[in-house]
Amino acid sequence: TTVTKYDTRTGAYIFNVNPIEGQNIHALWLDKRRNVLLGHTSFHADCDSCPPATDVTSHVCLDAGDLSVLAITPLPNTMHAGGIIGPLNQAQLLCRYDCVVDGKPRQPYLAVIDREGFPSPDSAQLRPWPAGGGSAIYAGRPGLFVLHRNKSVELWDMRKWQCLRLFRRDPQIRRVAVQGNSLYLIRSRDIMILDDALR
């Protein structure tokens, strides 16, 4: 992994090559209050282009200014990848973890993790994905997420683990994207745009 910071106004850039030896940074999320980048790693190379060099994945914290590594927290060896979905509140993040047990992938888990320290979750924090699997996207306001599951697109309040609204049920929807207050439902032949659906 190469982490690059690029200034679009001046063209100046800095980079850090392979900041976590043997691990591929999967996703980074900017904590503006602390000016740090929080993220997860995977030990799988892109497209499985080479065998893993380790069997450990981690939470990582990078300095958002110079991209130096501030902290590495190993995760349980059943976790092969993860990612920050978005903020649950001012102090906590909703994260996804992809787990493999006895060589077999398990349904992804969700966990609420403190921003401060960004610790590894314990087993009591892990919750199964809501029935139907799928994906989750931050809806732009702390605690609210768009879930694509059971062929449906829904708005959830993950602080209460509660579905607030069904936007659309359609088996043709392949992906979902959020831009501002609008929801984009991507199908094989077209894109449905729900303007101001998240207002």
N, C-alpha and C positions, 0 to 999 in steps of 0.2 A: 504494500500500500504506500502511495505517496500522498501526503496531505499538503495541499497548496492553499495559500491565502493570497488573493488577487485583489488589488485596488482598481476598480473600474474607472476611477477618475484620473489616476496618474499612470496606470499601467505597471506600477511597482508590484512585486510579488516576492514571497518567501515560500520555502517548502521544506518538508521533513520527510526523508525517504526511509521507509520501513521503520516507523517509530516503535512498533511492538514486534520484536523479532519472532518470526515464525507464525504470526497471526495477521489476519486480514481485517482491517477496520471496516465494519459492516455499515455503520451509520453514525453520524455525528449530529448533536443537537446543541445549539448555542444557549447557554445560561447567561443572559445579558447582565443580570445583577452581579454575578461573580466574575464575568468575563472569562469563562472557561467553556471548553467544548467537552460534552459528555457523550459517550458512545459505547458500543458493544463491538466485540471482535468475533470472527469465525476462524477456525483453523483450515477451512477449505479454500483452495485457490479459486480464482475466477474460472468458471466452466470446468472445474476439477482438472486444470491443466497440469497439475503435478500433485503427488501424494502429500498428505499432511506432514508437517515437520514436528507437530506437537499434538497432544490430545486435550489441550486446555484452551478454553475461551475466557474472556475477561470483560469486566467493566473498565473503561479507560477515562481518564480526565486529562485533557491537554490545555495548556495555556493558549487562550484565543489570540494573544498578541504575537508570541514568537513560535507557537506550535510545539513547544517542548512538552514532554510527558511529565505530568505532575503526580499521577497515581495510576496504579494498575491493581485491580482487585480480581483475583481468579474466581471463576464461577464453578459450580458443581460439574463434574465431568460428564453428566448426562446432557448438559446444555451445549448444543453445537452452534447456535447462533442466536441473535436477539436484536432488539431494536427499541428505541424510544418512540412511542406513538404520539405522546404529547403531554402537556401539563394537566394534572388532575386538580391542583390548587397551587397556591404560592410556594408550597414547600415540597410537593410530591409530584412524581411523574408516573404515568401509566406506561409499562414496558411489556413487550412480547418476548417470549422465550421459546425457541424450537428445541425440542428434546428428543433424544434417541436413547432407548433402553433396550439392552440385549440386541443391539444392532438394528432395531426396528424403530422407525419414526413414530413418535407419539403426537397426538393432537397438541397444537401450541398452547402454552399457558400464558396467563396475564398475571402481572404483579404490580403492586404500588410500591415505588421505591423513593426514598428520601433524596432530594437533590443534594443536600449537604452530605458529603462523604461518599455518595453514590454506592452504597454497600451492596454486596451480593445478597439475593433473596434467600430466605430459608424456606423449607418445605411448607410451613404454615402460611406463607404469603402467597403461594402459587394458587391460582384459580383456573379451572378449565375454561377454555374459550366458550362463550355462549353457544348453546346448541346450534348446530348447523355449520360451524367453522367459518371460513371466509376471511375477510380483511377488515381492518379498522383504520380510519383516518381522522386526525384531529379536525374538529369543526370550527376552530377559530376562537372558542371561548373555553376557559378552563373547565374541565369535567365533561364537556360535550364532545361526542365522537360519532362519526357516521360509520355504521357497520353494514357490510355487504355479506349477507348470510341467508341460507335457505331460499335462494333466488330472489331475495328481497333487499331493499336499501332502506335502512332505518336510522333514526336519530336516537342515540342512547345517552343517558346521564350515568357515567361510570362511577360517580361518587355514590350513587344509590343502586347501581347495577340494574337499571330500569330503562326499558324502551319507552321513549316519549312519543314517537311518531313514525308511522310507516309512510315513506315517500313514494315507493313504487315496488310492485311485485312483477318481475319480468325475467324469465329464464334466459332471455337473450342478452342481458347485461353482462359484459365481460369484466369491466373495470369501472371504478368510481374515482372521481377526482373532485377536489374542493378548490375553488378560486374565489377569494373574498367571501361574499355571502351566497354565492351561486354553487350549484351542484351539477357536475357533469357525469352523465350516465353513458358509458361508452359501450356500444353494441358492435356487432361484427360489420354492419353496413352503415351505421349512422351514430350520431351523438345526440342525446337528449340533454337540453340545458334547462335546469330549473332555476330561473332567476330569483334571487333574494329568498331562496328556500331556507337559508340558515339565519335570516335576520331576526 
